[in-house]
């Protein structure tokens, strides 16, 4: 509401400023027109062909006044005394002496309080050139009031160069500039001045701030009401999101403590032979209401909540429990475990991992640690943790390569064993995408640095064939080779096929070689038997 009020006040202030600019411009235009009309009339009067104050001349003056727009009388003046006029004639004239108040340009002077032409509180003023005068209609003030009653006229005396405020009770206070076109806030009043440099006159329009607020109270009221509604909506939305995030964090933390997260495994195969050489460990969470939550969501929640280390420990515990026997019987099998950025800077992570391996009697060489490129942003911390992990015997893979911070020099400094190319590059195979042209460069870079390569997201035979045809040894994973499944299903298949890691015996016979194919019904991977002639 406060912001809405401030914004509405700024809008009202700007609207008031624009109005004052228009008012001041209109006021100075009217005043300039009055001076121009006076000069025209006085020039005609001073060149009158008739005798001084003769009946013919007075009739001439009446004709001029009749055709004038803003002047009600015209006549001659001598020694400050009215000698004759179109309205009063030349008999029984008032004996009041009228002295010039201000010298204007072009020899014209201004006569204030010009009696007897004032009526009531209206102050008549006249312009004089030579011995002729024209009397301004006092009703002109009403015309100016229609523009704005909050105004001030400043005239610079052409002789003394001193400013005066003829005919107006209001004098602009200190701080209001009248020497140029100007606008500004002085005290609690906003002023705008516009100048007529030819006639040395300035018009200032103004409005007090309380008046401004009063005139725009409807705008301010609507703005405050809308601001309140927006504020209420934002506040409730923020509260809801905070509650949801906090509630999700609490539920996730509780699920970790109760060991309610599940771990699934996706096969890792050699691209050339499609034989399984390992598995990637993936964590899954189904919320209390039965809806699955994306890992991209709950991993960030765990990191923000500061308990991602507990989740990593759960994944390590489940993985070693499920695969301890497989890792012992198949020394070449590798189990990949993802760790978060916070794990790399957690001083308890390395000791937790070492204890878990010791309890499960699993060699560190059997466990590959996968870290994302973004998790290596804290270079020094990541570099030291990677060094210690490699000293223990773990292989290090950079996950989602190509989406983060890695460079050639960076990879050398981190001393990783392999890069795992992000699936966006895999999906570009066979297309015109820009990433398709980048992929060969990444593969060449890995070959130069003697790094292993794993490609993610292999979903089509065309993609699989592309990587299988490369002379460079490539490991692959994706739905084409199998979706993530629980450990029991993964190990059951491995047992049925005996060992997919042992080399096939070479004979001049026909063998049924197990191959891996995807099941369209359950989206898991199942054996499909192909009859192949093994020659060698």
Secondary structure, 3 states (H helix, E strand, C coil): CHHHHHHHHHHHHHHHHHHHHHHHHHHHHHHHHHHHHHHHHHHHHHCCCCCCCCHHHHHHHHHHHHHCCCEEEEEEEECCEEEEECCCECCCCCCCCCCCCEECHHHCEEECCCCCCCCCCCCCCEEEECCEEEEECCCHHHHHHHHCCCEEEEEECCCCCCEECCCCCCCCCCCCCCCCCEEEEECCEEEEEEEECCCCEEEEEEEEHHHHHHHCHHHHHHHHHHHHHHHHHHHHHHHHHHHHHHHHHHHHHHHHHCCCCEEEEEEEEECCCCCEEEEEEEEEEECCCCCEECHHHHHHHHHHHCCHHHHHHHHHHHHHHHHHHHHHHCCCCEEEEECCHHHHCCCCHHHHHHHHHHHHCCCHHHEEEEEECHHHCCHHHHHHHHHHHHHHCCEEEEEEECCCCCCHHHHHHHCCCEEEECHHHHCCCCCCCHHHHHHHHHHHHHHHCCCEEEECCCCCHHHHHHHHCCCCCEEECCCCCCCCECHHHHHHHHHHCCCCCCCCCCCCEEEEEEEEEECCCCCCEEEEEEEEEECC
